Amino acid sequence: MSHHYPFNSLCHVDGQWLHSHSGNSIAVHDPANRQVIGHVPLLDHEQIVAAVDAAQRAFTAWRQQSLGSRAALLRRWAELMLEHQEALARILSEEQGKPLAEARGEIAYAASFIPWFAEEARRLNGQTIPSHIPGAQLSTLKEPVGVCALLTPWNFPSAMITRKAAAALAAGCTVVVKPAHETPFSALALAQLAKDAGFPPGVFNVVIGEPQMAMETLVRDSRVRAVSFTGSTRVGKLVLQAAAQDVKKVALELGGNAPFIVCADADLELAVRVAVAAKFQTSGQDCCAANRIMVQRPLYEAFLVRFAEAVRALKVGPAMVDGEETAAEIGPLMHQAAFDATQARVEDALQRGARRLVGGEGHALGGWFFQPTVLADVTPAMRIYQEENFAPIAGVMPFDTLEQAITMANDTEYGLAAYIVGNRLDVVHPLVRRLDHAMVAINGVKFTGHPIPFGGMKASGLGREGGSEGFEPFVETKYVCLHHHGQF
């Protein structure tokens, strides 16, 4: 796994590289060929508790460091990520399966959060409050909460760590990261670079254990004061329940079921181009992916023809063959369960009357590759309408009135991202206001980044990441009332 840089495949606690006490480890597979690319230790309960010990010990000195010195270490960390962008991208592609161009993009995106939060921490301002108490001075300060547990997913194994960790660390917190066991090497590489950047021991720890045990050990430890989780809504609810026992701050970035609304006045070519990008990035394994593509009736059939054509042209394959980059745009699904669920959703839709325009089954490459798929005439009775399709399968459906589009778009427990393609401001703006989704992109696919508040409504989560709002889970407001007793 070195990729020309001495990256480590052991857990990282208190500045040390750790084997498991029990000797247990887990194999990591390349989803493109399902071959083992390495092993990582599965730490036991005591070792995960020791990571919290280390973070707790490191917290006092870290919070007392000047903003400038914390910022300098964070900036160095980001610089090292960009210096080793290619090595990190190759590790990411190998364990996650996404094309190298996407992996390089993720490393740049991941690194961008670090200097942003390092600088934004200078604006964690308190305030003075006009006093309602005679002879008293009232003010607030922003304090770091303490040790933070960061639980991250496999679809963006670098960016989901830095987006959380940069905010927590810049605010003066210390962190214990638990990455997905499918993609641990990206997290361990970030730990190596944090160590090389000069982070004090215990400030940035990475642990891998049996998933349920590791999550519960971290979330139930009373010294962990904030938990930030990205993953499924099902597991997010478990995290929230576990965090409730001693009332921690919790941020949750959960699933999505993004509507993609094409208005009758939309530019057809633009609508197709944006829909392909919004649906098929990360092979569809993205919580912001367009999940239900809704096209106003006058454009419906023309859109289907163009969209199917564009999807048929997507190149499917591994990111690398014999270490050389390929032209693949769509990688494999992450594991067998994802493949089986995708197949079941497509079969369900076809049985309930969907029209298959492209794809619909496992790819000729075999393994966990699935054909990019377009299904037309999707209805609310189908699983691909109701469920988050973490796969390269697109369900398209017509609508007549904008009222119908709003009802359909909001007909989901989720509320993360939504997309609109249309040219009339008097149509688009009321649509934006009435969508129960926390992020809306209009006439384009790119909307995330370090300065924006990323997050969801309803079952899509709590809190925001990025932007100035990204600090919220990791800071407390402390109010101070200073009585003068008349001596001034």
URRA-V423409 format. One record per backbone hydrogen bond with DSSP energy under -1.0 kcal/mol. CO is the residue of the C=O (numbers start at 1). NH is the residue of the N-H. E is the energy in kcal/mol with one decimal. If there is no record, write none. Layout:
co=CO nh=NH e=E
co=CO nh=NH e=E
//
This chain:
co=2 nh=5 e=-1.0
co=5 nh=7 e=-3.1
co=11 nh=18 e=-3.0
co=12 nh=206 e=-2.7
co=13 nh=16 e=-2.1
co=16 nh=13 e=-2.2
co=18 nh=11 e=-1.6
co=24 nh=42 e=-2.4
co=26 nh=40 e=-2.2
co=28 nh=37 e=-3.2
co=30 nh=34 e=-2.7
co=35 nh=30 e=-2.5
co=38 nh=28 e=-3.1
co=40 nh=26 e=-2.6
co=44 nh=48 e=-1.7
co=45 nh=49 e=-2.3
co=46 nh=50 e=-2.1
co=47 nh=51 e=-1.2
co=48 nh=52 e=-1.5
co=49 nh=53 e=-2.4
co=50 nh=54 e=-2.5
co=51 nh=55 e=-2.3
co=52 nh=56 e=-2.7
co=53 nh=57 e=-2.6
co=54 nh=58 e=-2.2
co=55 nh=59 e=-1.2
co=58 nh=62 e=-2.2
co=59 nh=63 e=-2.9
co=60 nh=64 e=-1.2
co=66 nh=70 e=-2.3
co=67 nh=71 e=-2.9
co=68 nh=72 e=-2.2
co=69 nh=73 e=-1.8
co=70 nh=74 e=-2.4
co=71 nh=75 e=-2.9
co=72 nh=76 e=-2.1
co=73 nh=77 e=-2.0
co=74 nh=78 e=-2.2
co=75 nh=79 e=-2.6
co=76 nh=80 e=-2.4
co=77 nh=81 e=-1.9
co=78 nh=82 e=-2.1
co=79 nh=83 e=-2.6
co=80 nh=84 e=-1.9
co=82 nh=85 e=-1.3
co=84 nh=88 e=-2.7
co=85 nh=89 e=-2.7
co=86 nh=90 e=-2.2
co=87 nh=91 e=-2.1
co=88 nh=92 e=-2.5
co=89 nh=93 e=-2.9
co=90 nh=94 e=-2.3
co=91 nh=95 e=-2.1
co=92 nh=96 e=-2.4
co=93 nh=97 e=-2.1
co=99 nh=103 e=-2.2
co=100 nh=104 e=-3.0
co=101 nh=105 e=-1.9
co=102 nh=106 e=-2.3
co=103 nh=107 e=-2.1
co=104 nh=108 e=-2.1
co=105 nh=109 e=-2.5
co=106 nh=110 e=-3.4
co=107 nh=111 e=-2.6
co=108 nh=112 e=-1.6
co=111 nh=114 e=-1.2
co=112 nh=116 e=-1.1
co=113 nh=117 e=-2.4
co=114 nh=118 e=-2.3
co=115 nh=119 e=-2.2
co=116 nh=120 e=-2.9
co=117 nh=121 e=-1.9
co=119 nh=122 e=-1.7
co=120 nh=123 e=-2.1
co=121 nh=124 e=-1.6
co=123 nh=125 e=-2.3
co=127 nh=140 e=-2.2
co=133 nh=136 e=-1.5
co=135 nh=484 e=-3.7
co=137 nh=482 e=-3.0
co=138 nh=129 e=-2.4
co=139 nh=480 e=-3.4
co=141 nh=478 e=-3.1
co=143 nh=476 e=-2.8
co=147 nh=225 e=-2.4
co=147 nh=226 e=-1.2
co=148 nh=176 e=-2.5
co=149 nh=228 e=-2.6
co=150 nh=178 e=-3.2
co=151 nh=230 e=-2.3
co=156 nh=160 e=-2.0
co=158 nh=162 e=-2.1
co=159 nh=163 e=-2.4
co=161 nh=165 e=-3.4
co=162 nh=166 e=-2.4
co=164 nh=168 e=-2.3
co=165 nh=169 e=-3.2
co=166 nh=170 e=-2.1
co=167 nh=171 e=-1.8
co=168 nh=173 e=-2.7
co=169 nh=172 e=-1.1
co=174 nh=148 e=-2.4
co=175 nh=205 e=-2.0
co=176 nh=150 e=-2.6
co=177 nh=207 e=-2.8
co=178 nh=152 e=-1.9
co=184 nh=188 e=-2.3
co=185 nh=189 e=-2.2
co=186 nh=190 e=-1.8
co=187 nh=191 e=-1.8
co=188 nh=192 e=-2.1
co=189 nh=193 e=-2.3
co=190 nh=194 e=-2.2
co=191 nh=195 e=-2.3
co=192 nh=196 e=-2.4
co=193 nh=197 e=-1.8
co=194 nh=199 e=-2.3
co=195 nh=198 e=-1.1
co=200 nh=203 e=-1.7
co=203 nh=175 e=-2.7
co=205 nh=177 e=-3.4
co=206 nh=12 e=-2.2
co=208 nh=43 e=-3.3
co=210 nh=214 e=-3.1
co=211 nh=215 e=-2.5
co=212 nh=216 e=-2.5
co=213 nh=217 e=-2.8
co=214 nh=218 e=-2.1
co=215 nh=219 e=-3.0
co=216 nh=220 e=-2.4
co=221 nh=224 e=-1.6
co=225 nh=249 e=-2.2
co=226 nh=149 e=-2.6
co=227 nh=251 e=-2.7
co=228 nh=151 e=-2.9
co=229 nh=253 e=-2.9
co=232 nh=236 e=-2.4
co=233 nh=237 e=-2.1
co=234 nh=238 e=-1.1
co=235 nh=239 e=-2.4
co=236 nh=240 e=-2.4
co=237 nh=241 e=-2.1
co=238 nh=242 e=-2.5
co=239 nh=243 e=-2.4
co=240 nh=244 e=-1.0
co=243 nh=248 e=-1.6
co=244 nh=247 e=-1.0
co=249 nh=227 e=-2.6
co=251 nh=229 e=-2.7
co=252 nh=462 e=-1.4
co=253 nh=231 e=-2.2
co=258 nh=291 e=-2.6
co=258 nh=292 e=-2.3
co=259 nh=419 e=-2.5
co=260 nh=294 e=-3.1
co=261 nh=421 e=-2.9
co=262 nh=296 e=-2.6
co=263 nh=266 e=-2.0
co=267 nh=271 e=-2.7
co=268 nh=272 e=-2.4
co=269 nh=273 e=-2.4
co=270 nh=274 e=-2.9
co=271 nh=275 e=-2.3
co=272 nh=276 e=-2.4
co=273 nh=277 e=-1.9
co=274 nh=278 e=-3.0
co=275 nh=279 e=-2.1
co=276 nh=280 e=-2.5
co=277 nh=281 e=-1.2
co=278 nh=290 e=-1.7
co=280 nh=283 e=-1.4
co=281 nh=284 e=-1.9
co=282 nh=285 e=-2.5
co=284 nh=286 e=-1.6
co=286 nh=289 e=-1.9
co=292 nh=260 e=-2.6
co=293 nh=397 e=-2.8
co=294 nh=262 e=-3.2
co=295 nh=399 e=-1.7
co=296 nh=299 e=-2.2
co=297 nh=300 e=-1.1
co=299 nh=303 e=-2.9
co=300 nh=304 e=-2.4
co=301 nh=305 e=-2.0
co=302 nh=306 e=-2.0
co=303 nh=307 e=-3.2
co=304 nh=308 e=-2.6
co=305 nh=309 e=-1.8
co=306 nh=310 e=-2.2
co=307 nh=311 e=-2.5
co=308 nh=312 e=-2.4
co=309 nh=313 e=-1.0
co=311 nh=314 e=-1.4
co=315 nh=329 e=-3.1
co=315 nh=330 e=-2.2
co=319 nh=326 e=-2.2
co=321 nh=324 e=-2.0
co=324 nh=321 e=-2.5
co=330 nh=317 e=-2.5
co=335 nh=339 e=-1.9
co=336 nh=340 e=-3.0
co=337 nh=341 e=-2.3
co=338 nh=342 e=-2.1
co=339 nh=343 e=-2.4
co=340 nh=344 e=-2.3
co=341 nh=345 e=-2.3
co=342 nh=346 e=-2.2
co=343 nh=347 e=-2.4
co=344 nh=348 e=-2.3
co=345 nh=349 e=-2.1
co=346 nh=350 e=-2.5
co=347 nh=351 e=-2.5
co=348 nh=352 e=-1.5
co=349 nh=354 e=-2.7
co=350 nh=353 e=-1.5
co=355 nh=376 e=-3.1
co=358 nh=374 e=-1.9
co=361 nh=371 e=-2.4
co=363 nh=366 e=-2.3
co=366 nh=369 e=-1.8
co=368 nh=333 e=-3.1
co=369 nh=363 e=-2.5
co=373 nh=394 e=-2.8
co=374 nh=357 e=-2.9
co=374 nh=358 e=-1.3
co=375 nh=396 e=-3.0
co=376 nh=355 e=-2.2
co=379 nh=382 e=-2.0
co=382 nh=385 e=-1.1
co=382 nh=386 e=-1.6
co=383 nh=387 e=-3.1
co=388 nh=390 e=-1.1
co=389 nh=391 e=-2.3
co=391 nh=393 e=-1.8
co=392 nh=373 e=-2.6
co=394 nh=375 e=-3.0
co=395 nh=293 e=-2.7
co=396 nh=378 e=-2.2
co=397 nh=295 e=-2.7
co=399 nh=297 e=-2.7
co=401 nh=405 e=-1.8
co=402 nh=406 e=-2.4
co=403 nh=407 e=-2.2
co=404 nh=408 e=-2.8
co=405 nh=409 e=-2.9
co=406 nh=410 e=-2.2
co=408 nh=411 e=-1.1
co=410 nh=412 e=-2.3
co=413 nh=459 e=-2.6
co=415 nh=438 e=-1.7
co=415 nh=457 e=-2.8
co=416 nh=439 e=-2.2
co=418 nh=441 e=-2.6
co=419 nh=261 e=-3.1
co=420 nh=443 e=-2.9
co=421 nh=263 e=-2.7
co=424 nh=427 e=-1.4
co=424 nh=428 e=-3.0
co=425 nh=429 e=-2.4
co=427 nh=431 e=-1.5
co=428 nh=432 e=-2.5
co=429 nh=433 e=-2.1
co=430 nh=434 e=-1.4
co=435 nh=437 e=-1.4
co=439 nh=418 e=-1.8
co=441 nh=420 e=-2.5
co=449 nh=452 e=-1.3
co=450 nh=467 e=-3.0
co=452 nh=454 e=-1.1
co=454 nh=465 e=-2.7
co=457 nh=460 e=-2.4
co=458 nh=461 e=-1.5
co=460 nh=254 e=-2.7
co=462 nh=252 e=-2.0
co=465 nh=454 e=-3.5
co=468 nh=471 e=-1.4
co=469 nh=472 e=-1.6
co=471 nh=474 e=-2.3
co=474 nh=145 e=-2.1
co=476 nh=143 e=-2.9
co=478 nh=141 e=-2.5
co=480 nh=139 e=-2.2
co=482 nh=137 e=-3.0
co=484 nh=487 e=-1.8
//
